[in-house]
């Protein structure tokens, strides 16, 4: 677990052994099995999660019982219900495991403390947030602009390894197209 | 201009006069008139912009000549083509002025230098980026989940002052609904 997190951070900022020990002391490990829930709609959310291994999905169930997928997260991705975490509101999303999953959790408070203690980590998290912002803008443009075929092709080209691990039904719920439409494309 | 930026930053972190002078030295002012372009598709993008007064829109024109609005930005909002800025790729978006607009510009390099010089500013920009991320997630959920009426009502309730200043045609291009659909709602 330690190595995965260190490698991930060091893609952005180098850390000494001592610095990484400080970083790691703010995280605690969590192990879940396939189909377990990490967050349930209505929960209060205190943590952000780094996926060490496995795969989860964060999704919203609408009034008609239809699921819409906000995010997948596999190795080296960060996930939580960010709105609930940052605004201290009840979770709007469920997050469950599509595979057995190992995570590292950090609370919002501890993340702020870590960033205050190590300026490098504030830099790291700023850069990660910026990259995430760009990815979401790209997705919005794709939702506004592209037809189902283009969305599907973009998904395959951006996330080829995810595409291998996720069912077509879930991909459809992520792309905002019907399962039937996707079947004609896939 | 100085006061607007200072007030905006101090909503997140307090600054001494000396610190703010450092911050402000990294920005340069820019004045544009209604209909002027801040960024043109294909441009290289080096700056992020803070809107002091006025209103701009960032939009993508698709192959059929249809505009999709990525973002509006009015007083106290930040705007640029973030993908182009961060990935150093040609701008995919146009950004133009819906009103006469005053901005403060900071280059990506200077932003990094400022954040390195003043840890507080790294904190500030991390928090702003996190808030932006949450807003984009909310918009994605709205695009996946809500029908046109709900999207329109959410827009009005989230951005009442923007709603007053932007034409229905542009709101439709932001919400991803047709002008005709919006007319039936508005």
Interface residues (C-beta under 8 A of the other chain):
Chain A: X60 X62 X68 X69 X70 X71 X82 X83 X86 X87 X92 X115 X116 X119 X122 X123 X125 X126 X129 X130 X131 X132 X133 X134 X136 X137 X138 X139 X140 X141 X143 X144 X145 X176
Chain B: X60 X62 X68 X69 X70 X71 X82 X83 X86 X87 X92 X115 X116 X119 X122 X123 X125 X126 X129 X130 X131 X132 X133 X134 X136 X137 X138 X139 X140 X141 X143 X144 X145 X176
